[in-house]
Amino acid sequence: MRLKLLLAAAALAASACQSPAIAAESIYRAPAAERVAKEGPGLKTAIFAGGCFWGVEAVFSHMKGVKSAVAGYHGGTKGQAKYDLVSSGITDHVEAVKVVYDPAVVRYDQLLRVFFSVVADPTLKNRQGPDVGPQYNAALIPLSAEQRAVASAYLAKMKASGVWDRPIVTGIEAAKTFYPAEAYHQDFAKKNPNHGYIKRWDAPKVAGLKKLYPSLYRASFQTG
């Protein structure tokens, strides 16, 4: 019976990275960080939850220094880490992207600035763009003490900046298990550039990256 209820809820889900567009998202120039990340040599990893993972992955995949961006599900259980269930909002996952980057090329604080400039609206709770539900909540998920300190300082900077006209509600979450999403979700924007959702919601994010931060923009798409 429980399985039937889960499947029924999934079938009735109104938002799943496929909702009709309502209005274009806003692009902001988030403030530069005062606390610069110092992570040392070698590749680093961080997780970002910013609504539908297609757009989050697309933006980070176009950033210099990013070696991979993998769409997936953060938190919850392995058994429920499936798109039809997660997108229904009945699990404890959020859609997220695991980013591997070279801090010698792009720092964590720069990733944060881009994230809040063109990817996620930090004034929204349990929604981003046209997608509504706890599975689309925006959050920073640092994987080291340095990332956590930088993220905390950056959120404080954002709140004091006056850039946004509503309160900042995006916060920091403790790292839990990250489950890669199904293969067809990986590099979705690259594989489906003419998809209605991508054209309306995610292509403008990539364009915003190119416009606001040309020194960080990479024309080629770094696949996960």
N, C-alpha and C positions, 0 to 999 in steps of 0.2 A: 504493500500500500504506500509506504514512504517513497519508494522509487517512483511509483506512478505520480505521486504528488509533485515530486521534484521535476519530473519530465513535463508535467502539465504546466508548472510555473515557468519552466524554461520556454515552453512553446508560446506562452502568453507575454513573454518579456517584450516591452515596448521599445527598449533601446539596447543596441548591441553593436555599436560602431556603425550602425546603418540607419540611424534615425534621419528623417528628412531635415534639411537645413532650415533654421529659423532666421538667423541673422549672422553676419560675419563676425568672427571673434576680433577683439581689439588687440593691437600690437602696441606694447609699451617699451620704452627704453628704460629698463630697470637700472637702478643705481650701481655704480662700480663698487666692488667690495673694498672695505677698509682692512679686513683681515685676509691677507693673501695666503692661499694654501701652500704649505711646505710639506710635501709628501715624500720627498726623496726620489732616487732613481728607480726605474722599473715600472712596468705597467700596473695601473691601479684599477679598481672596480668600484662602481657605485650603482645604486638602484634609484630610479625616479618613477613615481606614479603621477601621471598627469592626464587622466582621462583615457580615452580610447588609445590603445598603445600604437596604433598605426602612425599617428602623427608624431608621437614622442620619438618613436624609432626613426622616422623619416628625418626629423631635424638633426638628431644626434649623428645619424649616418652621413650627414653632409658637413660635419664639423672636422676640421683638421685636427689630427691627434687622436681621434676616436678610432680604435682598432676594430671594435665590434659593438653592435647594439642589438640585443636579443629581446624580442617581445615575450612576455610571459605573465604569470600570475604570482603575486606575492602574498604569503600567508596561507591560511586555510589548510586543507589536507590534500594529500596526493590524489586520493580517490576522487575528489571533487574538482580537481584542477583541469577542468574541461570547459571549452568555450560556451557550450550550450547552457551549462549550469552557472558558471561565473557571470555570464552576461545577463542572467536573470536576476542577479542580486541576492540569491538565497544562500550563497556560500560566504565564507569569511575572507575571500581573496579580494585584492584590487588588481586591476590591469596595470602592469608596470613594465619597465624596460631596464635590463641590466646592461650597463655601459662599461666597456673596458677602454681605457684611455692612457695616453702617454703624458704624464704631467710635465715633461720637458717641452711639450708642444702646446698643450692646453691644460690649464689648471682647473682644479675642482671648483674654485670660486667663479671661474669664467663659465663653466658648465651651468652653475647656478644662475648666473646673470642671463644667459641665453634662455634657460628653461623658463624663467619668469618673465622674460621679454616677449617671447613668441610661442611658447608651448602651453603653459598653464596659467589660468587666471587665479591668483592666490586669494581672491576675495570670495570664491565659491566653495561651498561645502557639499560633498556628495554629488557633485555634478561637474561637468566641463562641456562647454559648447552645447550641443543638442542632447547629450547623453546624460541621463539622470539615474542616480542610484549610488549606494556606497561603494560599488565596484569601480566607480569612476572618480573616487575622491583623490585629490592631489595631495602628495606627501613626499617629503625627502626621506630617503632611507640610506643613511650613511653606513659604511662598512668598516670604518676605522675611527679612532678617537679624534684624529686630526680632521677628518671630514665632518664629524659631529660638531666640533668646535667652530669650524668655518661656517657650517650651515646655521648654527645658532646665532653667530654674529651677523650673518647675512640677513636672516629674518628680522633681527632687531634693526638693522640698517634700513630694510624695506619699510618697516612700520614707521620709522621716523622720517622717511623720505618725502612723503606727501605725494608720491607719484600716483597712487590709487586713491579714489574718492570713497572707498568703502574699507572696512576693517580687513586686515590680513588674517585669514583663518587657516591657511596651509601651515602644517606643522612638521615635526620630525617624528618618525616612527622607528621603533626598534626593528632591527633586521630579523626577519624570519626566513623560512624556506622560500626560495624562488623556483618556480616550475616553468620551464620554457613552454611557450604556447605551441599549438599545432603547426606543422610545417607550412601550411598555406597562409598563416599569419606572418611568417617571417618575410622581411623585405616586401611587405604588401604594397607600399606606395610605389616602389620601383616596378613591381610586376603588374600593377594595375593603375597606371597614371591617369587613365580616363574614367576610372570609377567615380561616380557622382559624389560620394562622400569625400574622397581624396581631393578632387578638384575644388570642392566648396570649402572644406575645412582644413585640409592638411597642406595642400600646395601653398596657400597663403602663409603658413608658418615657415616653410622653407624659404619662401620669397622674403619674409621678414628677416630671417637670419642673414641672408645675402645682403639686404639693404642696410641693416643696422650694424652688422659685424662682418664686413667684407674680409677682414684679415683672418677671420676664423672659418670662413665659408670655403667649402670644397665642392666643386661642381660634380665630381664623380660621386657615386653612391657607394659607401663602404658597406658591404653586405655583412650580416651577422654570421 
